[in-house]
Amino acid sequence: MMFLSGKLKRALPARHASMVFPTTLIKAVKGTRDLLPPFTENWNAVEREARAVFRAYNYGEIRTPILEETQLFARGVGADTDIVNKEMYTFEDRDGSSLTLRPENTASVIRAYIEHRLDQRPGVQKLYYMGPMFRRERPQAGRYRQFYQIGAEAIGSESPAVDAEVIEMVLEILGRAGLTGFQLLINSVGDHNCRPQYVELLREALQPVAASLCGDCQRRAVTNPLRVLDCKVEADQPIIDKLPNILDHLCDTCRDHFDLVKGYLDDRGIAYTVRPRMVRGLDYYMRTTFEVVHGALGAQNSVLGGGRYDGLAESLGSKVHSPGIGFSIGEDRLVMSVAAGGSSALDLYIVALGEKAFRHAALLARDLRRGGASVEIDKGKLKRILELANKLGARFTLIVGDNEINAGRYALKEMATGRQEEVTRDEIAPKLGVARN
């Protein structure tokens, strides 16, 4: 057993000072994970592509706190959703207030939009975010308790043209990230005019069959019938398929809106499948909803989801009507879906033959790094360093010795092919595909 030192005891709160810690290895909390190189390069590549697309569509980044007041999600996401009822990490702060680690970010973005009066700015407010979210779900492939999302919100317009542009943008992100073979699903879930009548019709249809559904759906049939359509239990699907179709009960305004969205997608040549049972898992959605699914993810195959939420701002206290639409990409699942490969994280490994060569190579490495190349440098036996460079996945190695310094020419070797050539100092950066500094 290991006891705390007096110094560490004093640094801890009193209730922890007498704790005794075993010497067993401390591991990451269940449902969380460490992202390590070179795998993190895949994440960086996806995020770089996403930022480039957001910039092209005139979206600016917003960063909200990881902690929010619990009521934000109870009111925004919905008190009867699984997220609020089962999955949130909620705790009492020292002042007695209830705080929650954000389980999603749309409610936080709208809270910031209201708090900072972004409705006073001209035009549609286009915001994007990247960061961790937290839900206590059962860990499985691509699904973690600390997970990451890339998302965006377009706030201030009810136009179906904005819906289509948002969908176009997210598909552009997926394409640039390298994802292929995905499918776009769309639906309309109505609005405050037509959805209440549909929900009552659904409640009536569920009464005689609710006892045959899973426990969660039996509860939802009473508290929030629309959530039944979002059920993932395979045995429930034949019953759900026979329930009333929401598209048959849209009001004229919602039907026209949905028809225009489909028309704008058709204009862009974007293929989609209308999925009437798709309602998404959050209460704030209305009218357009969409998902992208991918076969590589198995049964839980959703890469992203999104939709319109025209009443969310008002439900969070806004006195200004602020319609919006957005999406969130499950970054963990996207990175897992994208085909393996891509460029190596290490562009060049410089082999210095001796102390003089090492000092010369250090300045050479500095200049190449300033130009954007990733460079490692070492001195010692040539064979050992070349073996290490190969293990690290270096694209090229550069041999620097006294003879090379005197001649002003270095031996550059492409590791994948074994091809070697002599290059001058100025020729190295172009060979690596980076800028000269």
N, C-alpha and C positions, 0 to 999 in steps of 0.2 A: 504494500500500500504506500501511496505517496501523500505526504502532508504538505499543506501550504506553508510557505515561508511567512515570517512575521510581516514582511513588507507587503506581500501579496494579500495577506489577511486584511491589512489596514486599507488596501485599495478596494476591497469588495464591500458591498453592503453587509450590515451586521448579520442578517439572516443567512448569508453564505459563508461567513468567515470561518465557521467550524466544520464546513464540509470536508469530507475526505474523498479524494479522487483516486480510483484504481488506475493501474498502469496500462489498462487495455487501450487499444488504439481507438482514437476518436475519428469517426467517419462522418461524411456528409449526411445531413438529415434525410430521412426517407422521403423520396419524391423530389429531391433536389439533386444537382450534380455539378461537378466542375467541368468547365469547357476548357480543353487544353490545346496547345499548339501541336501539330499543324491544323487540327480540326477547326480552330477558331478562324483560320483564314477563310474557310467556307462561309462562316457567319459574316465576316467583314466584307466578303465579295457580294453577298446578298444585300447587305445594308448599303454598300456603295451604289449598287444598281438602283435600289429603292430611292435613295436620296436624289440621284440623277433624274429619275422619273418625276418625283415630287417637284423638283425645281422646274422641270419642263412644263408642268401643269400649274405653276405659280402657287404651290403650297409652302407654307413656312412652318418651321418646327416649333412645337410646344412641349415643355417638360413639366409635368405635374407631379406633386408629391406622391410618394408611395403610400403614405398614411392619409386617410380621409376620415371624416366623421361618419359613423356607421349609418346614420340616417340618409346620407347621400345615396347609398346603394339600396337601402330599403325602399326609399321613395322613387329613385330613378330606375333601378333594375327591376324591382317588383318584389313585394314581401312574400308572394306565394311561389317564387321561382326556386329551383333547386339551388341556385347560387347562393341566395340569401338564407334559405332554410337549412342547407346542409354543408355548404362548401367554404364559406368565408372564414378567414382568420380574424376573429374579433376579440378584443380584450379591453379591460377597464384601465384607463390611465390613472395616474396618481391623484388627479383632481376629480375623479369619479366619472369623467366623460368616457363615452364608448368610442373606440377607434377601430378601424378595420384596414388591413392591408388590401390595397385595391385588387379586386378580382377581375376587373376590366377597366377600360380607360375612357369610354365615351361619356359616362356620367361625370367623371373628373374634368374632362375637357369642357363640357357644358357648364359645369360649376365655375370654372375659370372664365369662360366666355361671359357669364352673367356678372361675376364678381368684378371683373376688370372692364366692364361696359364695352366689350368688343362690338356690341350691336350698334354703337355710335360711329364705327368706322365705315367708310364707304364700300359698297359692293359685297359680294359673298365672301365670308371669312373662310379661308382654306387653310386648315391646320393638319399637321401630321405628327406622329409620335413613334418612338421606339423605346421599349423597356420591359422590365419584368412585371408580371402579374402573379397573383397568389390564390390558389383554390385547393382545398383539401379533397382532392379526388383520388380514386384508386390509380396509382401509377401504372402505366402501360406504354407500349411503343409510341413514342412521339407525344406523350401526355405526361406532364410533370406537375408537382404541386407549386413549384416556382417555375413558371414558363415565361416565354417572351413573345411579345406581339409587336408587329409593325402595323400601324393603322392610320387612318385619315378621316377627317370630318369636313364636310362642306356645309356651312351654316348660313342661312339667310335667304334661301330660295326654295320654292315649292315646285319648280319647273322639272318636268320629266326629262328634259334635256340634260340637266345636272345629274340625274340618276344615271343616264346612259354614259355620260363622260366619266363619272366615278368608276363605273364598271369597266369602261375602256381602260382607264388608268391602272386599275389593279391587275387587269390581265396583261398589260404592258410590263408591269413589275415582275409578274410570274415568268413571262417570256424572257425578259432580260436576265432573270436569275437562273435560267436554264431549265425551267420546268416545261415538260411537254406531256401530251396525252391526258390533260385534265379536262373536266367537263363543267360548264357553267349551268347552274340551276337557278331559275327565277320564279317568283310568285308575287301575288298581291294579297295582303291580309286585311284590306279595307281600312276604314277610318272610324272616327267617333260617331259618324252617321249610320253606317251600315254594319259595323262589326258587332255592336251590342245585340242586334236582332239575330245575327248569325250565331253568336255565343249562346243565346237562349235556345235556339233551335238545336245546337250541338248538345246542350245540357239535357234537353228532352230526349234526344237520340241516344244518349249515353245511359240513361236511367235503366233500361232493361238489360244492358250488356256490361255495365260497370263491374259487376261481381266477377266477370270472367277475365278482367284485366289485371295487370300487376298491381301491387299494393300502392305504388306511387300514383298510378293512373286512377285508382279508385278514389284517392284523396283529391287529385286534380279534377276529377269529374264533378266534384262539388265546389271546390274553391276557385278553380280556373280551368274550365273545360278546354280552352284553346291549347293549353299545355299538353293535353293528351295527344294531339297531333304530332308533337315533338318527341314522343316516346321512341326509344331505341330498342325496346325489348322485342325480339323477333316473334315470339308467340302472340304478341298483341297486334301485329300488323294486319292479319286478315280481318279483324274486327274494325280496326281504324280505317281500312280501305273502304269499308261500307258506310262510313259516316258521311254526312252532307258535305259537299264540295264548296269551299268558300268562294271560288270563282263564280259559282252560280248565284251568289247572293251579294255581289258588289253593287253599290249604288252607281248611278250614271257617272258621277264625277270620278270615282275610283276606277271604274271600268275604262273611261276615256284616258285617264292618266296611265294606266297599265298598257293600253293599246299604243300610246305614244312612245312609252319606254321601249316596247318591242319594236316599234317602227324605227326608232333611232338606232337600236342595236342592229337591225336589219340593214340600215343604211351603211353602217360601218363594217358589214360583213362578219359580225360577231355571232357565232353559233351558240344557241342556248336551248335548254329543255325546260318547259314550264312544269313545275312540280307543285300541284295544288296543296299537298299535305305539309309543305315546308313553311313553318311559322317562325322558326328561330326560337331561342330559349329565353329571350328577354322581353319584358312587358312593354318596353317603350317603342317597339317597332310598329309601323303602320305603313300601308300601301306597299311600296316595292321592298321585297326582301330577296336576298340572293346568297348562294353558296358556290364555292368551287370545290370539287371533289377530285380525288386522284386514287387510282387503283393500287398504287404502291403502299398505301397506308392501311390496307385491310378493311375490317368492318368499320372502324372509326376513321372514315376516309376524308373528312373535311379538312381542307387546307386553310380556308378562310370563310368568313361569313360577314354579312352586312345588310344594311337596309335603311329605310327612311324612318325618322322619329320626330314628326312635326310637332308633337305636344310635349316633348321631354323638357324643354326649357321652362315652360309654364309650370310643369309639375315640380320643378325645383325652385320656384319662386320668381321667375322672370315676369315682368309686367309687359314685356315686348314679345310679340309672336315671332319666334325664331325657328322656323322649320329647318330641318337638316337631314343629311344622309351621310353615312360613313361605312367603314368596314374595318375589320381587324384580321390580319394574317397571323396564323400560328407559326411563328418563326421556327420553332423547334421542328414542327412537322414539315415545313417548307424545305429546310436544310436537309432533313432526312430524305425527302422525296427527290431532291435534285440529284442527278446522276453524279457519281463520284468522279473525280478528276480535276482538271484545271491546272493552273500554273503552280509551280513550286513556290513555297514561301521564301526560299533562299535562292537568290540569283547567282551569287558568286562566292566561292571559297578561295581565299588567297593563301597560297603556300609560300611562306618566307623561309629561305635557306640561309639561316644565320641571323645574327643580331643586326648587322648593318642593313640587310635586306628587310628585316622586320620593321625597322624604323622607317624605311622608304615605303614599305607596303602600307603602313599605318596611315600615312598621308594620302596615299592612293585610295585606300578604303574610305577615308573621310570624304574625299571629293566625290566618289561614286555614290556614297550614301546621301550626300547633299543633292545629288541629281535624282534620287528616288530609288536607287537600287538597294536591295537587302544584301549585306556583305558580312561574311565571317572571315577572320584572319587568324592564322596560327603559324608557329614556327616549330621545326623539328624534322623528323625523318619523313621523306617524301611519301613512301609507301603507306605509312600509318595515317598521314593526313589525307591522302587520296581515299583511303578506305573510309575514314570518318566522313569526308565530304559526300561520298556515295550513300552512306547510311542516313545522312541528314537530307538527302534529296536535292543537293545543289545542282543547279542547271549547268553551271560552268565552274571550272577551277582555273586559277591563274598562278603560274609558277614564277616567283621573283627571287633571283639570286644575284650575286655580284656581276656575273657575265651579262645578265639581262639588263641590269641597271646601267652598265657601261655602254651596252649597245643601244639602249633606248627601245628595246623590243622584248616582249614577254610571250611566254607560251600559254595560249588560251585553249583549254580543252572542253569540248561539249560532252558532258557526262553520258547522255543518253545514247550517243552514236560513237563516242570514242574519238571523234574527229578533232585533230589538234592543228593550230595555226599560230603563226607569229603575228603579233599586233603591236602597234604603238600605243602610247598612253591615250592619245585622243581617239583611238579606234575602239577602245574597250566599251565605253558607254553605248555607242550605237549597236555593238554586237549584243549587248544585254537588253537592248530595246528601251533604254532610259535616256534622259537628257544629260548632256555633258555639263559639268559645273566648272 
